[in-house]
């Protein structure tokens, strides 16, 4: 898997995490677009896993902590409190 593909996957994972964090910590701001965004991001990750054997659970686990830190930073820069 190329470095650009890894960055793209990590970016998608961060976006998914941001929406899930918002969903969990701001239930009063939930919308149908949030549901679609979370669902689409999950489907995209599944599709990538089918296409790229190297994108396995181990890769995601290795990227998880770093992506989660970026998601938290991203939520703070968007003035969202979790």
Secondary structure, 3 states (H helix, E strand, C coil): CCHHHHHHHHHHHHHHHHHHHHHHHCHHHCCHHHHHHHHHHHHHHHHHHHHCCCCCHHHHHHHHHHHHHHHHHHHHHCCCCC
